Amino acid sequence: MTLEAKLLQLQELLRSLGSCVVAYSGGVDSVFLAKVAYDVLGPRAVAAIADSPSLPRRELAEAVELAQRFGIPLRVVRTAEFDNASYLANPTNRCYFCKQALFAELTPLARAEGLALIVYGENASDLGDHRPGSQAAAEFAVRAPLKEAGLTKAEIRELSARLGLPTADKPQLACLSSRIPTGEAVTITKLAMIEGAENYLRDLGFHDVRVRHHEMKQGALARIEVGTSELPRLFVGEVHQRLAEHLHTLGYLYVTVDVAGYRRGSTNGTPISFRPGLA
């Protein structure tokens, strides 16, 4: 199926819903879904974003600004995953409890505004991934129109560029809690440290950024991941020294660089795979 046919299929699918709440995060997928839904349904498509400690403040501000720029109706809701001990324990299915808390807030919102159902941004590239959030979506009868239309992440980026969305080349992001190894407790303090460290790296011009938070006996360790092409920049001039000094002020006793570079899932037991020239 051509890309144009997939887009038409997505538009028809959304039109058939009549109205919806789009679970919105400001990322590539949810921005694209919210924009297409609004183009098709107008004010009967409402975006809703969770104001949670696991969402960086910059991301929240940018997501709100983006919705305003494109005229997409937006609701900001508070979610309660940090009141759930199961979420804070950071099990392998932590994302299930996060999505469960989100959909628990969006369900009465949809009802109050007379909107038919909730949709979210899972896409065809997510098939086969470990995605506990899909279980919560099924429990709340939440639809995934991008996946249903067969749209992959690359195709969503291409269509986003055609629509003039600035998220077309936005780095893939996940919540701040994903930086903490599975089984280690999620806390507000840890998330604030991670957020401050990643903000600093982005202010230095790094694109693909993760700061993995590890608790050691002596104190906290920051394991920095940046894109493999960006690794050499960490050691140009005094960048690494300034970075270490700043992270110390945030509360990190140790600051390390992961020479394998940025990769998804490196805090959930994914083996390190060294690439030629980086070992």
C-alpha contacts under 8 A as a table, 3 or more apart, distances in Angstrom:
res1	aa1	res2	aa2	distance
1	M	5	A	6.20
1	M	6	K	6.70
2	T	5	A	5.14
2	T	6	K	6.36
3	L	6	K	5.09
3	L	7	L	6.28
3	L	155	E	7.13
4	E	7	L	5.11
4	E	8	L	6.26
5	A	8	L	5.06
5	A	9	Q	6.11
6	K	9	Q	4.95
6	K	10	L	6.17
6	K	149	A	5.74
6	K	150	G	6.82
6	K	151	L	6.73
7	L	10	L	5.02
7	L	11	Q	6.19
7	L	149	A	7.57
8	L	11	Q	5.04
8	L	12	E	6.12
9	Q	12	E	5.14
9	Q	13	L	6.05
9	Q	149	A	5.95
10	L	13	L	5.07
10	L	14	L	6.20
10	L	145	P	6.44
10	L	146	L	6.77
10	L	148	E	7.86
10	L	149	A	5.42
11	Q	14	L	5.22
11	Q	15	R	6.07
11	Q	36	V	6.98
11	Q	37	A	7.39
11	Q	40	V	6.48
12	E	15	R	4.97
12	E	16	S	6.11
13	L	16	S	5.18
13	L	17	L	6.69
13	L	145	P	7.06
14	L	17	L	5.26
14	L	18	G	7.08
14	L	19	S	7.81
14	L	37	A	6.25
14	L	40	V	7.07
14	L	41	L	7.59
14	L	145	P	7.34
15	R	18	G	5.55
15	R	19	S	7.77
15	R	40	V	6.19
15	R	41	L	6.47
17	L	20	C	7.00
17	L	116	A	6.89
17	L	117	L	7.84
18	G	41	L	6.99
18	G	44	R	7.35
18	G	116	A	6.93
19	S	41	L	6.57
19	S	44	R	4.80
19	S	45	A	5.57
19	S	115	L	5.17
19	S	116	A	5.31
19	S	117	L	7.14
20	C	44	R	6.53
20	C	45	A	5.08
20	C	46	V	6.47
20	C	110	A	7.35
20	C	115	L	5.16
20	C	116	A	5.42
20	C	117	L	5.02
20	C	118	I	5.52
20	C	119	V	6.72
21	V	45	A	5.92
21	V	46	V	4.88
21	V	47	A	5.63
21	V	48	A	6.71
21	V	106	L	7.48
21	V	110	A	6.23
21	V	115	L	6.69
21	V	116	A	7.94
21	V	117	L	6.31
21	V	118	I	4.72
21	V	119	V	6.19
22	V	30	S	7.44
22	V	33	L	7.43
22	V	34	A	6.02
22	V	45	A	7.06
22	V	46	V	6.07
22	V	47	A	4.56
22	V	48	A	6.07
22	V	118	I	5.95
22	V	119	V	5.02
22	V	120	Y	5.75
23	A	30	S	6.92
23	A	47	A	6.14
23	A	48	A	5.37
23	A	49	I	6.29
23	A	106	L	7.94
23	A	118	I	7.02
23	A	119	V	6.18
23	A	120	Y	4.97
23	A	121	G	7.34
24	Y	27	G	7.75
24	Y	30	S	5.08
24	Y	31	V	6.73
24	Y	34	A	7.21
24	Y	47	A	5.69
24	Y	48	A	5.38
24	Y	49	I	4.90
24	Y	50	A	7.83
24	Y	120	Y	7.30
24	Y	121	G	7.92
25	S	30	S	6.13
25	S	31	V	7.44
25	S	49	I	5.63
25	S	50	A	7.39
25	S	60	L	7.68
25	S	63	A	6.73
26	G	30	S	6.30
26	G	31	V	5.59
26	G	59	E	6.81
26	G	60	L	7.33
26	G	62	E	7.13
26	G	63	A	4.38
26	G	64	V	7.84
26	G	66	L	7.72
27	G	30	S	5.67
27	G	31	V	5.94
27	G	63	A	7.97
27	G	167	T	6.81
27	G	170	K	7.45
27	G	172	Q	7.43
27	G	173	L	7.07
28	V	31	V	5.62
28	V	32	F	6.28
28	V	156	I	7.58
28	V	157	R	7.03
28	V	160	S	7.94
28	V	167	T	5.29
28	V	168	A	6.36
28	V	169	D	7.94
28	V	170	K	6.56
28	V	172	Q	7.53
29	D	32	F	5.29
29	D	33	L	6.13
29	D	121	G	5.19
29	D	122	E	7.40
29	D	123	N	7.62
29	D	153	K	7.54
29	D	156	I	6.84
30	S	33	L	4.99
30	S	34	A	5.93
30	S	120	Y	6.74
30	S	121	G	4.96
31	V	34	A	5.12
31	V	35	K	6.08
31	V	167	T	7.41
32	F	35	K	5.16
32	F	36	V	6.21
32	F	156	I	7.16
32	F	160	S	6.06
32	F	165	L	7.57
33	L	36	V	5.31
33	L	37	A	5.95
33	L	120	Y	7.78
33	L	121	G	6.61
33	L	146	L	7.34
34	A	37	A	5.09
34	A	38	Y	6.02
34	A	45	A	7.46
34	A	46	V	7.73
34	A	47	A	6.28
34	A	72	I	7.35
35	K	38	Y	5.15
35	K	39	D	6.11
35	K	70	F	7.57
35	K	72	I	7.10
36	V	39	D	4.98
36	V	40	V	6.19
37	A	40	V	5.19
37	A	41	L	5.76
37	A	42	G	7.39
37	A	45	A	5.85
38	Y	41	L	5.13
38	Y	42	G	4.55
38	Y	43	P	6.66
38	Y	44	R	7.47
38	Y	45	A	5.28
38	Y	46	V	7.60
38	Y	72	I	6.36
39	D	42	G	5.76
41	L	44	R	5.33
41	L	45	A	5.65
42	G	45	A	5.94
43	P	46	V	6.55
43	P	72	I	7.59
43	P	73	P	6.64
44	R	115	L	7.00
45	A	72	I	7.88
45	A	73	P	7.39
45	A	115	L	7.96
46	V	72	I	6.92
46	V	73	P	5.11
46	V	74	L	5.90
46	V	75	R	7.41
47	A	72	I	6.95
47	A	73	P	6.03
47	A	74	L	4.71
47	A	75	R	6.25
48	A	74	L	5.51
48	A	75	R	4.59
48	A	76	V	5.71
48	A	77	V	6.91
48	A	106	L	7.54
49	I	74	L	7.52
49	I	75	R	6.42
49	I	76	V	5.06
49	I	77	V	6.16
50	A	76	V	6.02
50	A	77	V	5.04
50	A	78	R	5.65
50	A	79	T	6.05
50	A	102	L	6.81
51	D	55	L	6.89
51	D	60	L	7.28
51	D	76	V	6.39
51	D	77	V	5.87
51	D	78	R	5.09
51	D	79	T	6.76
52	S	55	L	5.51
52	S	78	R	6.44
52	S	79	T	6.26
53	P	56	P	7.19
53	P	188	I	6.77
53	P	191	L	7.30
54	S	175	C	5.37
54	S	176	L	4.89
54	S	177	S	5.85
54	S	191	L	6.73
55	L	59	E	6.71
55	L	60	L	6.74
55	L	175	C	5.74
55	L	176	L	6.39
56	P	59	E	5.22
56	P	60	L	6.44
56	P	175	C	7.84
56	P	176	L	7.17
56	P	195	E	6.29
57	R	60	L	5.09
57	R	61	A	6.21
58	R	61	A	5.14
58	R	62	E	6.05
59	E	62	E	5.12
59	E	63	A	5.97
60	L	63	A	5.14
60	L	64	V	6.20
61	A	64	V	5.23
61	A	65	E	6.18
62	E	65	E	5.07
62	E	66	L	6.03
63	A	66	L	5.12
63	A	67	A	6.31
64	V	67	A	5.31
64	V	68	Q	6.32
64	V	74	L	7.48
65	E	68	Q	5.10
65	E	69	R	6.10
66	L	69	R	5.00
66	L	70	F	6.45
67	A	70	F	5.40
67	A	71	G	5.95
67	A	72	I	4.96
67	A	73	P	7.00
67	A	74	L	6.65
68	Q	71	G	4.96
68	Q	72	I	6.18
68	Q	73	P	7.59
68	Q	74	L	7.93
69	R	72	I	7.82
77	V	105	E	7.21
78	R	105	E	7.80
79	T	101	A	5.86
79	T	102	L	5.89
79	T	105	E	6.67
80	A	83	D	5.41
80	A	84	N	7.13
80	A	101	A	5.93
81	E	84	N	5.21
81	E	87	Y	6.26
81	E	88	L	7.95
81	E	97	F	6.58
81	E	98	C	5.64
81	E	101	A	5.57
82	F	85	A	7.42
82	F	87	Y	6.83
82	F	88	L	6.46
84	N	87	Y	5.44
84	N	88	L	6.51
84	N	97	F	7.91
85	A	88	L	5.03
85	A	89	A	6.09
86	S	89	A	5.28
86	S	90	N	7.02
86	S	91	P	7.42
86	S	94	R	7.51
86	S	97	F	7.32
87	Y	90	N	5.50
87	Y	91	P	7.21
87	Y	94	R	5.35
87	Y	95	C	7.93
87	Y	97	F	5.69
87	Y	98	C	7.03
87	Y	186	V	7.82
88	L	185	A	5.59
88	L	186	V	4.88
88	L	187	T	7.07
89	A	183	G	6.23
89	A	184	E	6.65
89	A	185	A	4.86
89	A	186	V	6.54
90	N	93	N	7.68
90	N	94	R	5.39
90	N	181	P	7.93
90	N	182	T	5.56
90	N	183	G	5.12
90	N	184	E	6.12
90	N	185	A	5.70
90	N	186	V	6.23
91	P	94	R	5.20
91	P	182	T	5.72
91	P	183	G	5.39
92	T	182	T	6.05
92	T	183	G	7.58
92	T	268	N	7.45
93	N	96	Y	5.43
93	N	97	F	7.37
93	N	132	P	5.40
93	N	133	G	7.97
94	R	97	F	5.54
94	R	98	C	6.60
94	R	132	P	7.52
95	C	98	C	4.93
95	C	99	K	6.09
95	C	131	R	7.41
95	C	132	P	5.66
95	C	133	G	5.29
96	Y	99	K	5.32
96	Y	100	Q	5.94
96	Y	131	R	7.99
96	Y	132	P	4.76
96	Y	133	G	4.35
96	Y	134	S	7.46
96	Y	135	Q	6.72
96	Y	136	A	5.79
97	F	100	Q	4.90
97	F	101	A	6.13
97	F	133	G	7.67
97	F	136	A	7.73
98	C	101	A	5.24
98	C	102	L	6.31
98	C	133	G	7.51
99	K	102	L	4.89
99	K	103	F	6.04
99	K	133	G	5.42
99	K	136	A	5.99
99	K	137	A	7.30
100	Q	103	F	5.34
100	Q	104	A	6.01
100	Q	133	G	7.54
100	Q	136	A	5.23
100	Q	137	A	7.61
101	A	104	A	5.11
101	A	105	E	6.55
102	L	105	E	5.35
102	L	106	L	6.31
103	F	106	L	4.85
103	F	107	T	5.88
103	F	118	I	8.00
103	F	136	A	7.77
103	F	137	A	7.51
103	F	140	F	6.80
104	A	107	T	5.61
104	A	108	P	7.42
105	E	108	P	6.19
105	E	109	L	6.62
106	L	109	L	4.87
106	L	110	A	6.02
106	L	118	I	7.28
107	T	110	A	5.28
107	T	111	R	6.35
107	T	117	L	7.80
107	T	118	I	7.35
107	T	140	F	7.93
108	P	111	R	4.91
108	P	112	A	5.96
109	L	112	A	5.14
109	L	113	E	6.23
110	A	113	E	5.29
110	A	114	G	5.97
110	A	115	L	4.85
110	A	116	A	6.88
110	A	117	L	6.53
110	A	118	I	7.24
111	R	114	G	5.12
111	R	115	L	6.15
111	R	116	A	7.67
112	A	115	L	7.80
117	L	141	A	7.92
117	L	142	V	6.88
117	L	143	R	7.89
118	I	141	A	7.76
118	I	142	V	5.11
118	I	143	R	6.46
119	V	142	V	5.41
119	V	143	R	4.67
119	V	144	A	5.64
119	V	145	P	6.94
120	Y	142	V	7.10
120	Y	143	R	6.47
120	Y	144	A	5.34
120	Y	145	P	7.43
121	G	144	A	6.07
121	G	145	P	7.45
121	G	146	L	6.44
121	G	147	K	7.99
122	E	126	D	6.50
122	E	144	A	5.63
122	E	145	P	7.89
122	E	146	L	6.47
122	E	147	K	6.03
123	N	126	D	5.56
123	N	127	L	7.59
123	N	144	A	7.09
123	N	145	P	7.79
123	N	146	L	4.91
123	N	147	K	4.01
123	N	148	E	7.78
123	N	150	G	7.21
123	N	151	L	6.02
123	N	152	T	5.83
123	N	153	K	6.73
124	A	127	L	5.68
124	A	146	L	6.93
124	A	147	K	4.43
124	A	148	E	7.59
124	A	150	G	5.29
124	A	151	L	5.42
124	A	152	T	4.82
124	A	153	K	7.37
125	S	147	K	7.95
125	S	151	L	7.62
125	S	152	T	4.85
125	S	153	K	5.89
126	D	129	D	5.38
126	D	131	R	7.79
131	R	134	S	5.78
131	R	135	Q	7.92
132	P	135	Q	5.57
132	P	136	A	7.26
133	G	136	A	5.22
133	G	137	A	6.32
134	S	137	A	4.91
134	S	138	A	6.21
135	Q	138	A	5.16
135	Q	139	E	6.34
136	A	139	E	5.06
136	A	140	F	6.37
137	A	140	F	5.29
137	A	141	A	5.95
137	A	142	V	4.80
137	A	143	R	7.28
138	A	141	A	4.94
138	A	142	V	6.08
139	E	142	V	7.73
144	A	147	K	5.55
144	A	148	E	6.21
145	P	148	E	4.84
145	P	149	A	6.03
146	L	149	A	5.21
146	L	150	G	6.34
146	L	151	L	5.42
146	L	152	T	7.88
147	K	150	G	4.97
147	K	151	L	5.86
147	K	152	T	7.60
148	E	151	L	7.73
151	L	155	E	6.02
151	L	156	I	6.45
152	T	155	E	5.17
152	T	156	I	6.17
153	K	156	I	5.05
153	K	157	R	6.24
154	A	157	R	5.13
154	A	158	E	6.32
155	E	158	E	5.01
155	E	159	L	6.15
156	I	159	L	5.15
156	I	160	S	5.90
156	I	168	A	7.76
157	R	160	S	4.99
157	R	161	A	6.26
157	R	167	T	7.78
157	R	168	A	4.64
157	R	169	D	6.67
158	E	161	A	5.23
158	E	162	R	6.50
158	E	168	A	6.85
159	L	162	R	4.98
159	L	163	L	6.29
159	L	168	A	7.89
160	S	163	L	5.06
160	S	164	G	6.27
160	S	165	L	5.19
160	S	166	P	7.77
160	S	167	T	7.09
160	S	168	A	5.02
161	A	164	G	5.03
161	A	165	L	5.70
161	A	166	P	7.35
161	A	167	T	7.99
161	A	168	A	5.16
162	R	165	L	7.63
165	L	168	A	5.85
166	P	169	D	7.12
166	P	170	K	7.40
167	T	170	K	4.72
171	P	207	H	6.94
171	P	208	D	6.17
172	Q	208	D	7.97
174	A	178	S	6.56
175	C	178	S	5.73
175	C	179	R	7.95
176	L	179	R	5.73
176	L	180	I	7.92
176	L	191	L	6.05
176	L	194	I	7.05
176	L	195	E	7.11
177	S	180	I	5.72
177	S	186	V	6.38
177	S	191	L	6.72
178	S	181	P	7.39
178	S	265	G	7.99
178	S	267	T	7.35
179	R	194	I	7.64
179	R	210	R	7.16
179	R	211	V	6.49
179	R	212	R	4.59
179	R	213	H	5.92
179	R	267	T	6.50
180	I	184	E	6.55
180	I	185	A	7.77
180	I	186	V	6.97
180	I	212	R	6.12
180	I	213	H	5.24
180	I	214	H	6.74
180	I	267	T	6.37
181	P	184	E	5.67
181	P	212	R	7.79
181	P	213	H	7.37
181	P	214	H	7.05
181	P	267	T	4.37
181	P	268	N	5.82
182	T	267	T	6.39
182	T	268	N	5.32
182	T	269	G	7.90
186	V	190	K	7.02
186	V	191	L	7.62
187	T	190	K	5.36
187	T	191	L	6.43
188	I	191	L	5.16
188	I	192	A	6.21
189	T	192	A	5.22
189	T	193	M	6.41
190	K	193	M	5.18
190	K	194	I	6.24
190	K	213	H	7.38
191	L	194	I	5.05
191	L	195	E	6.00
192	A	195	E	5.11
192	A	196	G	6.14
193	M	196	G	5.25
193	M	197	A	6.21
193	M	250	L	5.71
193	M	251	G	6.98
193	M	252	Y	7.95
194	I	197	A	5.17
194	I	198	E	6.16
194	I	211	V	6.10
194	I	212	R	7.48
194	I	213	H	6.91
195	E	198	E	5.27
195	E	199	N	6.03
196	G	199	N	5.17
196	G	200	Y	6.29
196	G	250	L	7.12
197	A	200	Y	5.24
197	A	201	L	6.47
197	A	211	V	6.79
197	A	246	H	7.80
197	A	247	L	6.07
197	A	250	L	7.48
198	E	201	L	5.09
198	E	202	R	6.21
198	E	209	V	6.60
198	E	210	R	6.58
198	E	211	V	6.18
199	N	202	R	5.17
199	N	203	D	6.08
200	Y	203	D	4.98
200	Y	204	L	6.34
200	Y	243	L	7.78
201	L	204	L	5.05
201	L	205	G	6.69
201	L	206	F	5.79
201	L	209	V	7.19
201	L	243	L	7.67
202	R	205	G	5.01
202	R	206	F	4.90
202	R	207	H	6.45
202	R	209	V	7.34
203	D	206	F	7.35
206	F	209	V	6.63
206	F	226	V	7.10
206	F	230	E	7.04
207	H	226	V	7.44
207	H	227	G	7.27
208	D	225	E	7.86
208	D	226	V	5.23
208	D	227	G	5.12
208	D	262	Y	6.82
209	V	224	I	7.62
209	V	225	E	5.83
209	V	226	V	4.73
209	V	227	G	7.02
209	V	262	Y	6.86
210	R	224	I	6.09
210	R	225	E	5.07
210	R	226	V	6.53
210	R	262	Y	6.85
211	V	222	A	6.05
211	V	223	R	5.62
211	V	224	I	4.66
211	V	225	E	6.17
212	R	222	A	5.71
212	R	223	R	4.91
212	R	224	I	6.33
212	R	225	E	7.65
212	R	267	T	7.18
213	H	220	A	7.00
213	H	221	L	6.04
213	H	222	A	5.12
213	H	223	R	6.52
214	H	220	A	5.80
214	H	221	L	5.05
214	H	222	A	6.43
214	H	223	R	7.53
215	E	219	G	6.18
215	E	220	A	4.65
215	E	221	L	6.20
216	M	219	G	5.10
216	M	220	A	5.63
216	M	221	L	6.70
218	Q	253	L	7.88
219	G	252	Y	7.05
219	G	253	L	5.63
219	G	254	Y	7.56
220	A	251	G	7.27
220	A	252	Y	5.07
220	A	253	L	5.58
220	A	254	Y	6.50
221	L	252	Y	5.71
221	L	253	L	6.07
221	L	254	Y	4.53
221	L	255	V	5.79
221	L	256	T	7.41
222	A	247	L	7.97
222	A	252	Y	6.41
222	A	254	Y	6.23
222	A	255	V	4.87
222	A	256	T	6.08
223	R	255	V	6.30
223	R	256	T	4.94
223	R	257	V	5.62
223	R	258	D	6.15
224	I	255	V	7.54
224	I	256	T	6.08
224	I	257	V	4.71
224	I	258	D	5.78
225	E	257	V	6.41
225	E	258	D	5.53
225	E	259	V	7.74
225	E	260	A	7.85
225	E	261	G	5.08
225	E	262	Y	4.59
225	E	263	R	7.74
226	V	230	E	6.20
226	V	231	L	6.23
226	V	261	G	5.32
226	V	262	Y	4.87
227	G	230	E	5.12
227	G	231	L	6.46
227	G	261	G	5.43
227	G	262	Y	5.07
228	T	231	L	5.31
228	T	260	A	7.23
228	T	261	G	4.84
228	T	262	Y	6.73
229	S	232	P	7.21
230	E	233	R	5.56
230	E	234	L	7.31
231	L	234	L	5.64
231	L	235	F	7.72
231	L	259	V	7.53
231	L	261	G	7.01
232	P	235	F	5.67
232	P	236	V	6.87
233	R	236	V	5.16
233	R	239	V	7.69
234	L	239	V	5.70
234	L	240	H	5.43
235	F	238	E	7.03
235	F	239	V	6.09
235	F	240	H	5.62
236	V	239	V	6.05
236	V	240	H	7.68
237	G	240	H	7.89
238	E	241	Q	5.21
238	E	242	R	6.15
239	V	242	R	5.27
239	V	243	L	6.03
240	H	243	L	4.99
240	H	244	A	6.10
241	Q	244	A	5.17
241	Q	245	E	6.19
242	R	245	E	5.12
242	R	246	H	6.15
243	L	246	H	5.22
243	L	247	L	6.20
244	A	247	L	5.20
244	A	248	H	6.15
244	A	255	V	5.95
245	E	248	H	5.15
245	E	249	T	6.58
246	H	249	T	5.20
246	H	250	L	6.68
247	L	250	L	4.99
247	L	251	G	6.64
247	L	252	Y	5.67
247	L	255	V	7.23
248	H	251	G	5.23
248	H	252	Y	4.74
248	H	253	L	5.95
248	H	254	Y	7.62
248	H	255	V	7.89
249	T	252	Y	7.20
252	Y	255	V	6.80
258	D	261	G	5.75
258	D	262	Y	7.95
259	V	274	F	7.73
259	V	278	L	6.16
259	V	279	A	7.23
260	A	272	I	6.92
260	A	273	S	6.68
260	A	274	F	5.26
260	A	275	R	6.74
260	A	278	L	6.54
260	A	279	A	7.54
263	R	266	S	6.39
265	G	268	N	5.45
265	G	269	G	7.34
265	G	270	T	5.99
266	S	269	G	6.26
266	S	270	T	5.16
266	S	271	P	7.32
266	S	272	I	7.51
267	T	270	T	7.01
274	F	278	L	6.32
274	F	279	A	5.46
275	R	278	L	5.50
275	R	279	A	6.39
276	P	279	A	6.50
